[in-house]
Amino acid sequence: MYFSVSDWYRPLFPARSRPGFRRVLAGLCALFLVAGCARLQPNEGPVVMALVLEAPLEIPPHRAHAKFQGGRQVQGVNRYEPWCELETNEVSERPRRIAPGRFPVRRIGQAFIADYHTRMPVAMVGLGCNDLLFQETTLRVDRRISPRIRYLRCFAPYANCNFGPPLSPGRIQEVLGSRLRLALERGSG
């Protein structure tokens, strides 16, 4: 009795034309997603509780954000090095100043994106190893307490199919410098 290779793998991998293929594929994707997200434990290490602005911050005209890279505020960024953007709720024709203060963080989000302008998720575009990808961390400020600041978004760029974690609080602090500080609380995990 002779068996071909297709005889033994057919029950494991149904043909694409069969209705069960999509269910199997969706189940495998969900399994990998859950397994991949299992590493993201909310209480590991320090937790960011607030953004503390130590000195007045000037938002450039015709912009809603200030950019930080290499420990200082910058006009433009090098996309191959980590950077952060402090986003405000308004755009003005003139520069605006944000007074020093403490801005509580209400929610922290993370995303793996292909384009930092459109925030297009990596899963929605076909990418190759030559493409630049970004691990984005967003610290959303409590709008009830601070109506002027929306969030701090930080980007960790990855290229050549080298993927890694989001920026740690310590690395974010290096990117921001001394003018904008992260107030941390030790996690319970």
N, C-alpha and C positions, 0 to 999 in steps of 0.2 A: 504494500500500500504506500503510495506516494502523497506527500503533502507539499503544497507550495507555501511560500512565506505568507502570501495573502490569506491563507486559510487560518493561520493562528493569530494574526493581528486584527482580522476583521471584527471579531467580537469586542476587542478592546477599543478600537477606534472606528466607530461607525462612519459610513460614507457621509459626505456633506449633504447629499440629497435626502438622507433620512432625517425625520423630525427630531430624533433623540440627540443628534450631534450638537445642536445648539444648546440643549439642556446640559449636556456633558461639558461643553466648552464654558458655558456660564457658571456651572458649578466649580470647575477648576479655577476660573478667574476669581470667583468669590473666595475660594479656599486660599489662593495665593495672596489676595488682598488682606484677608484676615490674618494670615500668618505674617505678612509683611508689616502690618500695623500693630501686631502684638508687641513689638519692641518699643512703641511709643507709649511709655508709661507716664502719666501726668505728674506723679509725685517723685520722680527720680531727680536727685540733685536740687539745686536752687530753683525757686519759682519767682518769676518777676511779678512784683506786686504793684509797682508804680514807676513812672518816668519822672525824674526830678531834673528840672531845668535850673541850672545853677546861676546862669547869667542871661540877660535879655538875648533873644534870638530874632534875627531879622529874616523875614521871608521876602525873597526877591519879587519885584513887580511882575505882574502877569503870570504868576505861578501860585500854586496852592501848597507847595512843599519846599522844604529845605533838605539838601542832600549832604550826607556825611561819608567820608572815606579817609582812611589813614589817620583817624583821630582828630579831624578838623572838618569844618563846613566847607563844601566845595560847590562850584557852579556846574561842573560836568563830572562824570564818573568814568573810570576805567572798568569796562564790563567784565574784565578777567580777574578783578580783585573784589572782595566783599565790599558792599556799601549798604547804607540805610537811607530811608527817606521819611522825614517827619511830615505827615500830611495834615493840612488845616482844612477848615470848612469853607473858606472863601478865597477868591482870587481878586486882586485889586490892581489898579493901574500904578499905584505907588507902593513902595516897600512898606511892610507892616512889621511891627515889633510884638513879640510875645513875651510877656513879663515872666520872670522866674517864678517857679512854683512846683508843686507836687501834683502829678496827674495819675490817678489810680488806673491800673489796667484791669479791664473787665473781662476780656477774653483773649486767648492766644490761639492763633491758627497757623497751620502749615500747609504748603502746597508745593508740588513739583511742577514747575511751569516751563514752557518753551519760549515764551516771549514776555518780558517784564512790562511792556506797554499794555498789551491786551490781556495779560494774565491767562493766556491759553494753556490749559493743562497739557502735559506731555502726552497723555493717553489719547488726545484728540488729533494729534498730527503725526505724520510719518517722519521719523527722524533717523539720522545716521550718526555714526560715531564722530563725524566732523562738526556736528552741531553743538552750539553752546546751550546748556540747560541751566536752570536756576532752581535752587531750593529756597523757597520764600517763607519767612517767618513774619507774621503780622501780630503786633501787640495793640489791640483795640482799647482805646481809652474810654472810660466811663463818661458818656456824653452828658449825664445829669450833673456831674460835678465840673466837667471841663467842656463847655460847648464850642470852644475854638479849635481844639486839637482832636482829630479823628483817630489817627493811629500812627504807629511807627512800623514801617515795613523794611525788613532787612533781607538781602539777597546773598546767597552763597553760590557762585558760578561753578559749573562743572563742565569739562570738555573731554573729548577723546574717550567717551564711554566710561569715564571714571565718575561714579556717582557716590555721594556721601551724605552725611547727616546735615541737618540745618545748623546754622551758627549757634554756638553755645552762648549763654549769657556773658561769659568772660570775653569771648571773641567779639560779640556785639559791642561790648564796652570799649574794646580797643578801636573798633571802627568809629564809634561816636566821639571818643575823646573825653575831656573833663567837663565840657560845657553841659552835656546832657548825660545824666547818670541813671543807671538801672538800680532801683531799690529792690533787693532780693530778700526772700525768706527761705529758710532751709526747708526742703521737702520732707515729708514724713516717711518716704519709702526707702 
